[in-house]
């Protein structure tokens, strides 16, 4: 399998599409990296379910203030004008449709936009958590993920087999090998790694990739952290 973008590069690519002035929630884990790649000149306000609006990238090692964390219990920095509020108020923002974008991770994304990003078991995310609110509360839901699992199984599939987080909610997927939109119940390929053929990419994907117009190259700067 062709080496793809690392996690930092996938997060960077997703950050390029966040609009100036957007209010954005980042999922626990890998999606938290998106906050480190805010496009210069754009103002993005990041929201976290535990009650912070306006956080920035992670602090340098040794400079953490553990009274300031995100929903994933990671240390955060604050931007000027940041605010703190009750957990219930935070979810009122989500459920009230006040977030422009949510970016989550995934175990599987189906061609109709269904998302599975939790599962039962001893080595799994123990519950669906706030994702069940985010997938339908945010105006736009994107997913960032590797294209396949560590053992080579596709994450973009015809139908999810893990427990669902939301139905028909994903509109765009950023993977290690491609950028795929979900439209009319199908995967629409927008970008792919320049050095992978369409046939090879299709072989890594668990549902048909459709093409409408030119497919651009998926490129990202060299970023060290994976």
C-alpha positions in Angstrom: 0.0 0.0 0.0 1.3 3.4 -1.0 2.5 5.5 2.0 0.1 8.3 2.6 0.0 11.6 4.5 0.7 11.3 8.1 -1.8 12.5 10.7 -0.4 16.0 10.9 -0.6 16.4 7.2 -4.2 15.2 7.1 -5.1 17.7 9.9 -3.3 20.4 8.0 -5.3 19.7 4.8 -8.6 19.8 6.8 -7.6 23.1 8.3 -7.3 24.7 4.9 -11.1 24.4 4.3 -12.2 26.0 7.6 -13.8 29.3 6.7 -12.7 32.7 8.2 -15.0 33.4 11.2 -16.1 29.8 11.7 -17.0 28.3 15.0 -15.5 24.8 15.1 -15.5 21.7 17.3 -12.7 19.2 17.1 -13.1 15.6 18.1 -11.0 13.9 20.8 -7.6 12.6 19.7 -6.4 13.0 16.2 -8.8 15.8 15.2 -7.4 18.0 18.0 -4.3 18.5 15.8 -6.3 20.7 13.4 -6.1 23.6 15.8 -2.3 23.7 15.2 -2.7 24.5 11.5 -5.0 27.5 11.4 -4.6 29.3 8.1 -2.8 32.6 8.6 -5.1 35.6 8.3 -8.2 33.6 9.2 -9.9 33.8 12.6 -11.3 30.5 13.8 -13.0 30.1 17.1 -12.6 26.6 18.5 -15.2 25.1 20.9 -14.8 22.2 23.3 -17.7 20.3 25.0 -16.3 20.7 28.5 -16.9 24.5 28.3 -14.3 26.5 26.5 -14.7 28.8 23.5 -11.6 30.3 21.8 -8.8 27.9 22.6 -5.6 27.6 20.6 -2.9 25.1 19.9 -1.4 22.8 22.5 1.2 24.5 24.8 4.8 23.7 24.6 5.9 20.8 26.8 6.4 22.0 30.4 4.2 25.0 29.9 0.9 23.3 30.5 -1.8 24.7 32.8 -3.8 21.7 33.8 -6.8 23.9 34.8 -7.2 24.5 31.0 -8.0 21.4 29.1 -10.2 20.3 26.2 -12.7 17.5 26.2 -9.9 14.9 25.6 -8.2 16.1 28.8 -5.3 17.6 26.7 -3.8 20.9 27.8 -4.8 23.9 25.7 -3.8 27.5 25.2 -6.3 30.3 25.1 -6.8 33.0 22.5 -7.6 36.6 23.4 -11.3 36.8 24.3 -11.7 33.1 25.2 -14.5 32.2 27.5 -15.5 29.5 30.0 -19.0 28.2 30.6 -21.1 25.4 32.1 -21.1 22.0 30.4 -24.8 22.3 29.8 -24.4 25.6 28.0 -21.7 24.1 25.9 -24.1 21.4 24.6 -26.8 24.0 24.1 -24.5 25.7 21.6 -24.0 22.3 19.9 -27.7 21.4 19.8 -28.8 24.9 19.0 -27.0 24.8 15.7 -24.4 27.4 16.6 -21.3 25.5 15.4 -20.3 25.9 11.7 -18.1 22.8 11.5 -17.3 19.7 13.5 -14.3 17.6 12.6 -14.3 14.0 14.0 -12.3 10.8 13.6 -13.8 7.6 12.4 -13.7 3.8 12.4 -15.9 3.7 9.3 -17.7 6.1 7.0 -20.4 4.8 4.7 -21.1 6.0 1.2 -24.4 7.5 2.3 -22.7 9.6 5.0 -23.3 7.3 8.0 -20.6 7.6 10.6 -19.2 5.0 13.1 -16.6 6.4 15.5 -17.1 4.4 18.6 -17.5 0.7 19.5 -17.9 -1.6 22.4 -15.1 -3.7 23.9 -12.1 -3.6 26.2 -9.9 -1.7 23.8 -12.5 0.7 22.3 -14.0 4.1 22.8 -16.5 3.2 25.7 -19.5 5.2 24.5 -20.7 7.5 21.8 -20.5 10.6 24.1 -20.9 14.1 22.7 -20.3 13.0 19.1 -24.0 12.0 18.8 -24.9 15.7 19.3 -22.1 17.1 17.2 -22.9 15.0 14.1 -26.3 16.6 13.8 -25.8 19.9 15.7 -23.0 21.3 13.5 -23.8 22.8 10.2 -21.1 20.8 8.5 -19.4 17.5 9.5 -16.0 16.5 8.2 -14.0 13.4 9.1 -10.2 13.0 9.2 -8.8 9.5 9.2 -6.4 7.1 7.6 -7.7 5.5 4.5 -7.4 2.0 5.9 -7.0 0.4 9.3 -3.6 -0.9 10.4 -4.3 -4.3 9.0 -5.3 -2.9 5.6 -9.1 -2.9 5.9 -10.9 0.0 4.2 -12.5 2.7 6.4 -14.7 4.0 3.5 -17.3 1.4 3.1 -20.7 0.6 1.5 -22.3 0.2 4.9 -20.9 0.6 8.4 -20.6 -2.5 10.6 -19.7 -0.8 13.8 -22.3 1.0 16.0 -23.4 4.2 14.4 -22.8 7.6 15.7 -25.0 9.4 13.2 -27.0 8.8 10.0 -26.3 10.5 6.8 -24.3 13.2 8.5 -20.8 13.2 7.0 -20.2 15.5 4.0 -16.4 15.4 3.5 -13.7 12.9 4.4 -10.0 13.7 4.5 -7.9 10.6 4.4 -4.2 9.7 4.2 -4.7 9.1 0.5 -7.7 11.1 -0.8 -10.2 13.8 -0.2 -13.7 12.5 -0.8 -17.1 14.3 -0.7 -20.3 12.5 0.0 -23.1 13.5 -2.4 -26.3 11.7 -3.3 -25.4 8.6 -1.4 -22.0 8.1 -3.1 -18.3 8.8 -2.6 -17.2 11.6 -4.9 -13.4 11.7 -5.4 -12.0 15.3 -5.3 -8.3 14.9 -4.6 -5.9 11.9 -4.4 -2.2 11.5 -3.8 -0.4 12.2 -7.1 1.6 9.0 -7.0 -1.3 6.6 -6.5 -3.4 5.3 -9.5 -7.2 5.4 -9.5 -7.2 1.7 -9.7 -5.0 1.3 -6.6 -7.0 3.8 -4.6 -10.2 2.0 -5.5 -8.7 -1.2 -4.3 -8.1 0.4 -0.9 -11.7 1.6 -0.7 -14.7 -0.4 0.4 -17.2 1.2 -2.0 -17.2 2.7 -5.5 -15.4 6.0 -5.9 -17.2 8.3 -8.4 -15.5 11.0 -10.4 -17.2 14.2 -11.6 -14.6 16.5 -13.3 -10.9 16.7 -12.7 -9.3 15.0 -9.6 -6.8 17.4 -8.1 -3.6 16.3 -6.4 -3.7 15.8 -2.6 -0.6 17.7 -1.3 0.6 18.8 2.1 3.8 20.3 3.4 6.3 18.1 5.2 5.2 17.9 8.8 7.1 15.8 11.3 4.6 14.7 13.8 2.4 11.7 12.9 
